[in-house]
Amino acid sequence: MSRIVQVANFVTPTSGGLRTTLRHLAAGYAAQGHEVVQVVPGAHDAVEQMPWGTRVCVEGTPLPGTGYRVVTHVRRLERMLADLRPDRLEVHDRTTLRGLGGWAARAGVPSLVVSHERLDVWLRQWLPRRAPLGRAADRSNAALASSFDQVVCTTAWAAEEFTRLGVRNLCEVPLGVDLDAFPPRLHATECDEVLLVMASRLSREKRPELAVGAVQELVRRGRRVRLVVAGDGAMRSGLERSSQDLPIHWLGFVQDRAELAALLAAADVAIAPGPVETFGLAALEALACGTPVVVNRHSALPSVVGDAGRTSASSAWVFADCVEELLAVDELTRRHDARARAETFTWAATVHGFLGVHGLVAERLAA
């Protein structure tokens, strides 16, 4: 048995994909007989026993307007890691925690870092285009790869910024979906109103305004549509004000996974407009529920949804076109194709892949 310590930033009780990933990996490691300790930022220090192991919250610094906290007292965190004495270190952050690769090397602990963001694309979204963004991203990525034993990306799209640098310690491990928690709807219902759903944080990088614009365009074309938004964020109030006359219902963050699954299964089409998604768990959960997804072609999602979805430019008009293309497909066919695509992504395969990167699969089999 090995002690695997996972460390992450940007994890809150209402965060999405990263929190889900950490939970499933931890549960999978524990099921294979490993001890798991998860370290995340919180409002104050706390230790909580979870079904899969131990969660340690360390006081983090809040990021205004985001709801997130990050660990900034890294030296204190390093002392904590020394006390925990991990056999493997798994870092899910490339901001304040990127230096933990150096700590692991000095401590003789095998380490990996998971790249959950495409840095070159992210910088282009937030910084002036005249800045030398490509070179800055390359320098940062090369330094990150050199400080950890392994770099893990979840899609080939996410890995591109490392492959172009010739990074040799790079691995690709796709994420999974809980096929039991996100089942398809058993029977189709006859209704002339099209139900759309967007499950997303309402923040700038997610481009939620594209979904709002698609609804506006579909209404202009005479379509009876309704969009239900499951998610919250800094853009919510502005989006609500600008779409008062549109058939859009704002649920806020949906904590109950069964409620979210029921919503996804009831929808005719899901919309995932974010252009910087490196995997897109929300889209995969929609597919598992038998609901096809329209995704942004500039993200990693086209490779995730495959033929069970449609890819759109960052244009509300084109998103509306793609919604209509999916609606033109027989309902049973499109729902079957969506579920079949989701079934190719399992958490068991993800856990096996991560344990392989950690070098623990062969160890377990030989024990």
N, C-alpha and C positions, 0 to 999 in steps of 0.2 A: 504493500500500500504506500502511495506517495501523498504528501501534503501539497496540494495545488492551491496557491494563493492568487486570487483574481483581484486586480485593482482597476478601478474605473472612475472617471469623472462623469458629469452630465447624467446622473441617475437620480430620479425622484420618484415618489409614489405615483405620479401621473405621467411619467415619461413612457415612451413606447418601445421602439425596436431594440435599443440597447438593453433595457431592463429585461425584456423578454428573452433576449439572447443569453444574458448572464444567468437567468433562472434556469433555462433549459440545459445549458452547459453544466452548471453546478449539479443539477439533479442527475444528469447523465454520468458525470464523474463519480458521484456518490454511489450510483447504482453499480458501477464497476469496481467498487471497493476502495475508492480514494477518499481522502479527507479533504474537505473544501473549506477554505476561509475566503470570504468576499469582503473587500474593503472599499467603501464608497463614501462620498462626502455627505454630511448632514448638517442640521442646525446646531447639533451638539454631539459630543462623544457618546456612543452607546454601543452595547453588544447585545445581539439578539440571536437566539437559537432558531434555526430554520429547519424544515424537514430534510434538507440536503447538507446541512452543516452550520457554520457560524457566519453571521454577517456583522461586520464591524463598521460602525459609522464614525468617521472622524470629522471634527468641526471643519466645515468648508467655508470659503468666502463666496457670498452671493454675487451673481452676475446680474446687475440691474436690468429689469425688463424682460428677463428670460425665465425666471423661476428655477434656474439651475444654480448649483454651487460647485466650486472646484477646490481641490486640495492645493493650498499654496504653501503650507508649512511642510515642504518636502523632506527636510532634514529630520523632522519629527517622525514623518512617515517611514523613512529609512530605518530609524531606530526601532520602530514598531515591527518592521519586516525582519530585522535582525532577531528580535525576540520571538517572532513566529517561526523562524527557521524553515522557510519553504523548501520543498524539494524541486518545485517548478514555480516559476513566476509568470503570470499571464496578465499583460497590461492592455486595457481597452481604452487607450487615450494617447493622443500625440501632442498634447499641449503641456500642461504643468507636470505631467507624469513621465514625459519622454526620457528624462534623465535616469529613470529606474533601471534602464538597461545597463548603464554604467555601474550602478550599485550591484546588480545581479552578477556582473562579470567579476567585480572585486570580491564578492562573497562566494563565488564559485557555484552559482545557482543557474541552471539552464533557464533561458527566458524567451518569451515571444511577445510581440506586440501585434495587435489587431488594428488594421487601418480601416476605420469606419467612415472616413471621409476621403474624398478625392481632393487633395490640397490644391492642385493647380486649378481645378474648376471652381473650388470654393473661393480662392483668392480673386478670380476674375469676377465673381459676383459681388464682392464686397469692397474691392479696392479700385482705384483709377486704372483704366486700361493702359495708360501710358507708362505705368510703372513696370519694371522688368520682372513681371510675375513669374514667368516660366523659369528663369534662372534661380529666383528665390525659392520656388517650390522644389526644384531639382536639388539645390544645396540642402534644404531641410530634409528631403526624403533620403538622400544619400547618407546624411548624418544619422538619421533614425535607423536605417537598415544596418549601419555599421555598429550601432551600439547594442543591438539585440541579436540573439542567436538566430531567430526566425522572425520573418514578417508574414502575417497572414492577411490575405484579402479574400473577400467572399464572392467576387465575380472577376472575370477577365477585365471588364471595364474598369473596376476599381484598381486592378493591378497594373494598368497601362503606365501609370506615372513611375512605377518602379521597373517594369520590364524595359522601358526605353533607356534606363540607366544601366542595364545589364546586371541588376541586383541578383545575386546567386542564392541568397538565403530566403527566397520568396516562395510561399506556398498558397495555393488557392483551395479554400474549403467553403462550399456553399452553405448557407443557413438552411433551416428546415421550418416546418409548420406542424402544429399539433392537429393532425387530421381528425382526431376524436373530438377535440374541443371546437372545431370549426367544420361541422358537417353540412352537406348540401341540403336544400329544401327538398322534401320528398315529392311534393305534388305542385305542379304549376297552377297558378290561378289566372282567371280571365279578368283583366283590368285594362282599360284603355289609357290609364295614366302611367307614364314611365317613371319608375322610381330609380333615382341615381343616388349614390352614396360616395362620400369622401371621408375617409378616416385618416386624419393628418393633423399634425401640429400646425397651428395657424401662424406661421412665421415667414419671414421674407424668402428664405431659401427654399421653402416648400411651394411657393407660387400658388397659393390657394385662390387668388383672384382669377386664375385661368378657368377653374371650375365654375366660379360665379359667372364669368363671361360666357362660358359654354351654355349655361342655363339661359342666359339672356338671349343668346343667338337661337337656341332651340325654340324658345317661346316666340321669338320673332318669326320663325318658320312655321308656326302654327302647331307645334308639338305640345301635347299635354304632359308636362314633366314636373317632377318635384325632386329637389335635392335635399338630402339629409346629411348634415355635417357632424361627424363625431370627432371632436377635437377642440382644443382651446389654444390660446396663444396671444401674442401682442397685437396681431392684426384683427382680432375678432370684432372689436367694437367698430372699427372703421369699415370692415366688410359688411357688418350688419346694417350700418347706416346707409351705405351705398347700394344695398340690395333690398331695401324695404318693400319695393313693389314686385319683387320676384318670389316665386314659390320655393323658398329656401327655409328649412327648419334647422336651427342651431342647437344641437344637443349639449355642447360642451364635452369635456372629457368623459368617456364612458368607462367606468371602473370595472363593471361586471362583464367578464369575458363572454358569458352566455348571452347577455343582452346584445353585445357587439356582434357575436356570431349570428344571432337571429336577424339583426339588421342587415348584415352583409348577405345572408342567404335570401332575404326578401327582395333585395335590390335586383333590378334588371341589368344594370351596368355600374361598375365602380370606376372612379376617376382618381388617378394618382399623378398629379401635375408636376411634381418636383423634378427639376432638371439635374440635381446633384445627388440623387439617391444612389448609393453604392450597392444596395440589394433591394430593399423595399419589402419588409415583412408584412406591412398592412395589405399590399397588393397580393401577396402570396396567400394571406388569410382569406381574402375575398375569393381567390381562385378555389381554395379548399371548400368554400361554401357554395361552389358552383356558379359563381358570378364572374363574368369576364371583365377585364380591366382595360381602360384606355390610359396609356402611360406616355410620359415625355420621352421622345426619341433621344434626347441629349443625356439621359441617365443610363444606369445599368439595367433598368427594368425591361427593356425589350428582350434581353437574353433570359430573363426570369419568366416572363409571361409567355414567350414563344407565340405559337399560333392561337393561343387561348385569349389573346387580346389584340389591341391595335396600338400603333405608335403614332404619336402626334408631334408636330412642331410646337414650339412655345407660343401658340396662337389659340385664342378661345374659339375662333371660327373653325379651325382645323379639329380641335377637340370635339366640337359639335358634329362635324362630319364623321369622325370616328365612332362616336356614340351611335349615329344613325346606321353606320355600316354594321355594327354589332347587332343592332335591333333588327336588321334585315335577315339575320341568320335565324333559322328555326330555334326556338327557345330550348328545347330538349337537347339539341345538338350543341349549342353554345355552352349550356350548363355542364353537359357531359365532358366536353373538351376542357373546360376550366378545371373541373375536379381531377380529371386524368393528368393534367399538367402538374397540379399541386402534389399529386401522389408521387411524383419523381423527386420531391424534396422532403426528406424526413430528418427529424432531430437525431434519430439513432445514427444516421450516416454522418451528420455534423459532428456529434460527439466522438465517433470513431475517427473522423478526420483530424479533429483537434488533438485527441490522445496520440494519434500517429505523429503529429508535428512535435508534441511534447516528448516523443520517444517512449511512450508508455504502453503502446499496444503490444509490442513484442514482449515487453517485460511482464505484462499481465498474462499473456498466453503461456509464457514459460513458467509462471509461478505454480 
